[in-house]
Amino acid sequence: MGSFKLSYYNEYKSYLMMYNADDLEIGVASDHGVHHVPMLARVHPQDRILYQTERYSFENFRYTIPIHKNGNYVLDLKFSEVYFRSPNQKVFDVRLNQQPVIVGLDIFNKVGFGTAHDEYVSFKIKDNALLIGDYKLGFDGLLEVEFVKTPYDNPKVNAIVLYEGTLDGVPQLPPLEKEDEEEVVQEDVIQEEDITNNIDMQEQRRIIEQKQREAAQQKKVSRPKKANPYEDTGAQYWPILISIGIFLPTVILLYNKQRSG
């Protein structure tokens, strides 16, 4: 029935439909995802732009959609997380004509980073009434879609589509694949293994060096013990090297400070 592309781009023809330009003046129109998530997942390549651009706001913001006849409707709200890479960073609510319909939406927690996600809200208009589930609200012909700020960052939306009909007639995104999530987990495990391997190699090197020193001591001819100023030179000079490492940056900083002064 109607669709809105929420960015500073003009009207856009997607893989399935034409999107009108967003003319809202509240908030910020951003194309951050275009530059940082070019291969956004779970969506036809031609429609990635819908999820790569967005509008967010530092306060609540809303869109008003006119509806002039009775019937069943589905509101399709399109989202993707292209900034945060962990849950509980961006969480917000959505209301229709002041009635909460989505509470505590955490996009990353739903689908992860750089992945398309749609939220569907079914409702009915009948005899000047807005019916949402078990709730019945007065309706004056204007549907207000409000994105509500919480303490967790700012509310946002990528695109809005209003369908006439029921949910079974609405085109939907393909099922979410777990491969991307597993790859992220596997990458974390590999990094942890690399750190562990590096620690193991350092420990092995220390043991080998210790054995080499012990073997060298056994080959020496027995004689009265005498202090050897060159023995274990590494241990003696480490404090000196550390002192030099600390002193030189201090000199450079002081020198730069004197020049700038």
C-alpha positions in Angstrom: 0.0 0.0 0.0 2.7 2.4 0.9 6.5 2.4 1.6 9.1 4.8 2.9 12.8 4.7 2.4 14.3 6.3 5.5 17.4 8.1 4.3 18.5 11.2 2.5 18.2 9.4 -0.8 15.4 10.2 -3.2 12.7 7.6 -4.0 14.1 4.2 -4.6 13.0 1.2 -6.5 13.8 -1.9 -4.7 13.8 -5.5 -5.8 10.1 -5.7 -5.0 8.6 -2.2 -4.9 9.0 1.5 -5.1 10.0 3.4 -2.0 9.2 7.0 -1.4 11.8 9.4 -0.1 11.9 10.2 3.6 11.0 13.8 4.3 11.2 13.7 8.1 13.1 16.6 9.6 13.6 15.1 13.0 16.8 13.1 13.7 19.7 12.2 11.5 19.7 10.5 8.1 22.7 8.2 7.9 24.4 6.1 5.2 26.9 4.6 7.6 26.1 1.1 6.5 26.8 1.9 2.9 30.5 2.5 3.7 31.0 0.0 6.5 28.8 -3.0 5.7 28.8 -3.3 1.9 27.9 -7.0 2.0 24.9 -6.8 4.3 23.4 -10.3 4.8 20.0 -11.9 4.5 18.7 -9.7 1.7 18.7 -9.5 -2.1 21.7 -7.5 -3.2 19.5 -4.9 -4.9 17.7 -4.3 -1.6 20.8 -3.9 0.6 20.6 -0.1 0.4 17.3 -0.3 2.3 19.1 -1.7 5.3 22.4 0.2 4.9 20.7 3.6 5.3 18.7 4.7 8.2 17.2 7.5 10.3 18.0 7.7 14.0 17.3 10.3 16.6 18.6 11.4 20.0 14.9 11.6 21.1 11.6 9.9 20.2 10.5 10.4 16.6 7.5 9.4 14.6 6.0 9.0 11.1 2.4 9.7 10.3 0.7 7.5 7.7 -2.9 8.2 6.5 -5.3 5.3 6.2 -8.7 6.0 4.7 -10.5 2.7 4.7 -11.4 -0.3 6.9 -9.4 -3.5 6.5 -6.5 -5.6 7.7 -3.0 -4.2 7.5 0.6 -5.2 8.2 3.3 -2.7 9.1 6.7 -3.9 8.1 9.5 -2.2 9.9 13.0 -2.8 8.5 16.1 -2.7 10.6 19.8 -3.7 10.6 22.6 -3.1 13.1 25.6 -1.6 11.3 27.4 0.1 14.2 27.3 -1.9 17.4 28.8 -5.4 17.6 27.4 -6.6 20.9 23.9 -6.8 22.5 22.4 -4.4 25.0 24.0 -1.4 23.2 21.0 -0.1 21.2 17.6 -1.0 22.6 14.4 0.9 21.9 10.6 0.6 21.7 8.0 1.1 19.0 4.4 2.4 19.5 1.4 2.7 17.2 -0.8 5.6 18.2 0.7 5.5 21.7 0.1 1.8 22.0 3.4 -0.2 22.6 3.7 -2.9 19.9 7.5 -3.7 20.2 9.2 -3.4 23.6 13.0 -3.7 24.1 14.0 -4.2 20.5 17.7 -5.1 20.4 18.6 -5.7 16.7 22.0 -7.2 17.4 20.5 -9.6 19.9 18.0 -10.7 17.3 20.2 -11.2 14.2 23.7 -10.0 14.9 25.8 -7.4 13.1 25.2 -6.4 9.4 22.1 -8.5 8.9 18.7 -7.5 7.7 15.8 -7.9 10.1 12.1 -7.1 9.8 9.5 -6.6 12.5 5.8 -7.2 11.5 2.9 -5.6 13.2 -0.6 -6.7 12.2 -3.6 -4.5 12.9 -7.1 -3.7 11.7 -9.1 -0.6 11.0 -12.8 -0.9 11.6 -15.4 1.9 12.0 -13.0 4.6 13.3 -11.2 2.1 15.6 -7.7 0.8 15.5 -7.5 -2.8 16.6 -4.1 -4.2 17.6 -4.4 -7.6 19.2 -6.7 -7.3 22.1 -6.5 -3.5 22.2 -9.0 -1.2 20.7 -8.1 2.5 20.1 -9.9 5.4 18.6 -8.7 6.2 15.1 -9.0 9.4 13.1 -7.5 8.3 9.9 -3.8 8.8 10.8 -1.5 6.0 11.9 1.4 7.3 14.0 4.5 5.1 14.1 6.7 6.2 16.9 10.2 5.0 17.8 10.9 5.5 21.5 14.2 6.1 23.1 15.4 4.1 26.1 18.6 4.5 28.2 20.4 2.3 25.6 21.5 4.6 22.8 19.1 6.0 20.2 16.0 4.6 18.4 16.3 4.0 14.6 14.6 2.6 11.6 15.8 1.7 8.1 12.5 1.6 6.1 8.8 1.2 6.6 6.3 -0.6 4.4 2.5 -0.7 5.0 0.7 -3.6 3.4 -3.0 -4.1 3.0 -4.0 -7.6 4.0 -2.7 -10.2 6.5 0.8 -11.4 7.3 0.6 -14.6 5.2 0.4 -12.4 2.1 3.5 -10.3 3.0 6.9 -11.0 1.4 9.3 -11.9 4.2 13.1 -12.3 4.6 14.6 -15.7 4.3 15.2 -17.7 7.6 18.2 -16.5 9.5 21.3 -18.6 8.9 23.6 -19.4 11.9 26.8 -19.6 9.8 27.7 -16.0 10.3 27.3 -16.3 14.1 29.3 -19.5 14.2 32.1 -17.8 12.2 32.3 -15.0 14.7 32.4 -17.4 17.6 35.0 -19.5 15.8 37.1 -16.4 15.1 37.1 -15.5 18.8 38.1 -19.1 19.7 41.0 -19.0 17.2 42.2 -15.7 18.6 42.2 -17.2 22.1 44.0 -20.2 20.9 46.7 -18.0 19.2 47.2 -16.2 22.5 47.5 -19.5 24.4 49.9 -20.9 21.8 52.1 -17.8 22.1 52.2 -18.2 25.9 53.1 -21.9 25.5 55.9 -21.1 23.0 57.4 -18.5 25.4 57.3 -21.0 28.3 59.0 -23.6 26.1 61.7 -21.2 25.1 62.3 -20.3 28.7 62.7 -23.9 29.7 65.1 -24.6 26.8 67.2 -21.6 27.7 67.3 -22.7 31.4 68.4 -26.2 30.3 71.1 -24.7 28.1 72.5 -22.7 31.0 72.5 -25.7 33.3 74.3 -27.8 30.7 76.9 -25.1 30.3 77.5 -25.0 34.1 78.1 -28.7 34.2 80.9 -28.5 31.6 82.9 -26.0 33.6 86.0 -27.3 35.6 85.4 -27.3 39.3 87.2 -24.4 41.0 86.7 -22.1 43.9 83.6 -20.1 43.3 84.4 -16.6 42.1 82.1 -13.8 41.3 81.8 -13.5 37.5 80.7 -10.0 36.5 79.6 -11.3 33.1 77.4 -14.1 34.3 73.7 -13.8 33.5 74.2 -10.5 31.7 70.6 -10.4 30.5 69.4 -10.2 34.1 71.8 -7.4 34.9 71.1 -5.2 31.9 67.3 -5.5 31.8 66.9 -2.7 34.4 69.2 -0.5 32.4 67.3 -1.2 29.1 64.0 -0.5 30.9 65.4 2.7 32.3 66.6 3.8 28.8 63.2 2.9 27.4 61.5 5.1 29.9 64.0 7.9 29.9 64.1 8.5 26.1 60.4 9.1 25.6 60.6 11.5 28.6 63.4 13.4 27.0 61.6 13.6 23.7 58.4 14.7 25.3 60.2 17.4 27.3 62.1 18.5 24.2 58.9 18.8 22.2 57.3 20.6 25.1 60.2 23.1 25.2 59.9 23.6 21.4 56.2 24.2 21.6 56.7 26.6 24.4 
